[in-house]
Amino acid sequence: MPVIFQYPTRSAGLDHLKKFAPFAGADYAANRNYDNGPEARQNISQLSPFIRHRLISEKEVISATLEHHTHSSAQKFIQEVFWRTYWKGWLEMHPDVWADYCQERDEQHERLKKNSGLNKVYQAAISGKTGVECFDAWAKELTDIGYVHNHARMWFASIWIFTLRLPWVLGADFFYRNLLDGDPASNTLSWRWVAGLHTRGKTYLARPSNIETYTSGRFNPNGLAKDAPALSYERDAALKPLPDIYYNFERNIDVYGLLLSEDDLSFETEINADDKLKAVIAVNFTAKRSFEDISENVANFTHAAVSDALLRARQHFRNSSVADTVWVDATGDTVFNWLQSHDLKKLVISYPPVGSTHDAIMVVVKRLRELGINVVFAGRRWDIDSWPHASKGFFALKFKIPQILELQGLRA
Ligand SMILES: Cc1cc2nc3c(=O)[nH]c(=O)nc-3n(C[C@H](O)[C@H](O)[C@H](O)COP(=O)(O)OP(=O)(O)OC[C@H]3O[C@@H](n4cnc5c(N)ncnc54)[C@H](O)[C@@H]3O)c2cc1C
């Protein structure tokens, strides 16, 4: 495992950001598309496992970048960071797409049990034994280290769908269970994009010449699909309103408890350490990414990352009671008992965006509300300012980037 992924802590993420930021300008724009193999990743940041869990935030990443570059010279890198924001905002407003994905994923896993031909191709794909050399190498990178280059993710998804003719949801599930940066929005929607389900009819075809160029000649595959007909829509994704998320919530509420999750592990930077916050817990629902097992790499990375957040919460909230260990089996009733033990009737949760952690937390919230607890979702200005522009294509959000950066107090 590369050194960068061995320390899932905020300080390691900040250190790596400091080292990478000087290269986030023209160097990054010119070289980012090259996948030179796991030993040669200087052309990209590899910060995604840290940003995905918000061990470091998008704002911090762009702020560090702007210390070395003008907005225009680092435009490409800044836009890439906003792709994460775009996918999150879009899924937030189209939550049925996530629900449909979960349902179809489970149906396809059932189908595998009955269809030995399909299962054989699937098993070869996930164990890197298809005979397509590049695809097999990326499958092994994914399971060995939990990271694959962006371009290789696109090629991999395309070969999965159009050459191996496997269901896209099983590929997305394989990624989500094995990626250290596994993210419900970026992952599910990127797979849908490759399949022609996000931008209607527009698919992504992996071409041998493109693979050869951007792997610097490491691979030159034969036998890939020559066309990529878009998969058909089951139904149109309905646009839903954004959830109520509060920023600066402390002004309006009384004493409270705080619940952290893997979706935002530096949330303490958003909250004043004052006497209103009485107690803190951190939950870890990573195992709920799928009914299938998540990889050991993902389990270890996320557990260490959530533990790091608790450690920092202890230092930041010195007057509050901060749990000693991460809760892996939190239920509405156990969280209720914990609130009772601190004489609390209010719980603030750092908002988990649509996805598996969201689903697990909403079960807890439902029960807490039945038991009379006032639950409030708190968020970051970054999301609140950006998500409203993510309802359609990326272009609308891209157009707003200078304005959004201005609102965060970042020099654009
Ligand atoms: C099929 C497929 C599945 C993917 N699944 C995930 C996933 O589960 N989790 C995840 O974080 N990313 C996912 N991505 C997006 C992207 O591949 C990774 O974010 C990127 O490879 C991370 O490497 P990096 O940090 O070196 O990125 P860099 O190139 O250094 O980019 C800087 C940051 O910008 C953001 N970013 C860059 N490219 C993208 C992108 N295309 N979409 C969203 N954000 C981006 C990330 O936060 C990244 O850390 C997926 C892409 C594809 C095509």
PDBQT file of the ligand as one rigid body, heavy atoms in Angstrom, charges set to zero:
ROOT
HETATM    1  C1  LIG A 501     -16.214   4.952 -12.691  1.00  0.00    +0.000 C 
HETATM    2  C2  LIG A 501     -15.676   5.978 -11.728  1.00  0.00    +0.000 A 
HETATM    3  C3  LIG A 501     -15.863   5.816 -10.365  1.00  0.00    +0.000 A 
HETATM    4  C4  LIG A 501     -15.401   6.767  -9.459  1.00  0.00    +0.000 A 
HETATM    5  N1  LIG A 501     -15.613   6.569  -8.116  1.00  0.00    +0.000 NA
HETATM    6  C5  LIG A 501     -15.187   7.505  -7.226  1.00  0.00    +0.000 A 
HETATM    7  C6  LIG A 501     -15.412   7.315  -5.837  1.00  0.00    +0.000 A 
HETATM    8  O1  LIG A 501     -16.033   6.351  -5.386  1.00  0.00    +0.000 OA
HETATM    9  N2  LIG A 501     -14.932   8.263  -5.001  1.00  0.00    +0.000 N 
HETATM   10  C7  LIG A 501     -14.263   9.378  -5.437  1.00  0.00    +0.000 A 
HETATM   11  O2  LIG A 501     -13.829  10.193  -4.627  1.00  0.00    +0.000 OA
HETATM   12  N3  LIG A 501     -14.066   9.580  -6.764  1.00  0.00    +0.000 NA
HETATM   13  C8  LIG A 501     -14.504   8.684  -7.658  1.00  0.00    +0.000 A 
HETATM   14  N4  LIG A 501     -14.289   8.877  -9.003  1.00  0.00    +0.000 N 
HETATM   15  C9  LIG A 501     -13.689  10.158  -9.434  1.00  0.00    +0.000 C 
HETATM   16  C10 LIG A 501     -12.173  10.179  -9.591  1.00  0.00    +0.000 C 
HETATM   17  O3  LIG A 501     -11.734   9.054 -10.307  1.00  0.00    +0.000 OA
HETATM   18  C11 LIG A 501     -11.397  10.250  -8.278  1.00  0.00    +0.000 C 
HETATM   19  O4  LIG A 501     -11.927  11.259  -7.430  1.00  0.00    +0.000 OA
HETATM   20  C12 LIG A 501      -9.932  10.584  -8.569  1.00  0.00    +0.000 C 
HETATM   21  O5  LIG A 501      -9.368   9.570  -9.350  1.00  0.00    +0.000 OA
HETATM   22  C13 LIG A 501      -9.184  10.740  -7.300  1.00  0.00    +0.000 C 
HETATM   23  O6  LIG A 501      -7.796  10.777  -7.499  1.00  0.00    +0.000 OA
HETATM   24  P1  LIG A 501      -6.973  12.070  -7.100  1.00  0.00    +0.000 P 
HETATM   25  O7  LIG A 501      -7.273  12.466  -5.705  1.00  0.00    +0.000 OA
HETATM   26  O8  LIG A 501      -5.550  11.843  -7.434  1.00  0.00    +0.000 OA
HETATM   27  O9  LIG A 501      -7.582  13.161  -8.076  1.00  0.00    +0.000 OA
HETATM   28  P2  LIG A 501      -6.978  14.497  -8.666  1.00  0.00    +0.000 P 
HETATM   29  O10 LIG A 501      -6.896  14.350 -10.129  1.00  0.00    +0.000 OA
HETATM   30  O11 LIG A 501      -5.736  14.905  -7.956  1.00  0.00    +0.000 OA
HETATM   31  O12 LIG A 501      -8.150  15.545  -8.372  1.00  0.00    +0.000 OA
HETATM   32  C14 LIG A 501      -8.225  16.322  -7.158  1.00  0.00    +0.000 C 
HETATM   33  C15 LIG A 501      -9.534  16.032  -6.459  1.00  0.00    +0.000 C 
HETATM   34  O13 LIG A 501     -10.630  16.408  -7.281  1.00  0.00    +0.000 OA
HETATM   35  C16 LIG A 501     -11.729  15.501  -7.098  1.00  0.00    +0.000 C 
HETATM   36  N5  LIG A 501     -11.955  14.804  -8.376  1.00  0.00    +0.000 N 
HETATM   37  C17 LIG A 501     -11.085  14.617  -9.379  1.00  0.00    +0.000 A 
HETATM   38  N6  LIG A 501     -11.686  13.995 -10.424  1.00  0.00    +0.000 NA
HETATM   39  C18 LIG A 501     -12.956  13.778 -10.047  1.00  0.00    +0.000 A 
HETATM   40  C19 LIG A 501     -14.084  13.182 -10.672  1.00  0.00    +0.000 A 
HETATM   41  N7  LIG A 501     -14.020  12.716 -11.931  1.00  0.00    +0.000 N 
HETATM   42  N8  LIG A 501     -15.248  13.099  -9.984  1.00  0.00    +0.000 NA
HETATM   43  C20 LIG A 501     -15.324  13.594  -8.734  1.00  0.00    +0.000 A 
HETATM   44  N9  LIG A 501     -14.301  14.185  -8.097  1.00  0.00    +0.000 NA
HETATM   45  C21 LIG A 501     -13.132  14.281  -8.741  1.00  0.00    +0.000 A 
HETATM   46  C22 LIG A 501     -11.282  14.523  -6.012  1.00  0.00    +0.000 C 
HETATM   47  O14 LIG A 501     -11.703  15.008  -4.772  1.00  0.00    +0.000 OA
HETATM   48  C23 LIG A 501      -9.762  14.568  -6.130  1.00  0.00    +0.000 C 
HETATM   49  O15 LIG A 501      -9.126  14.195  -4.939  1.00  0.00    +0.000 OA
HETATM   50  C24 LIG A 501     -14.734   7.933  -9.936  1.00  0.00    +0.000 A 
HETATM   51  C25 LIG A 501     -14.535   8.087 -11.310  1.00  0.00    +0.000 A 
HETATM   52  C26 LIG A 501     -14.993   7.129 -12.195  1.00  0.00    +0.000 A 
HETATM   53  C27 LIG A 501     -14.772   7.334 -13.671  1.00  0.00    +0.000 C 
ENDROOT
TORSDOF 0
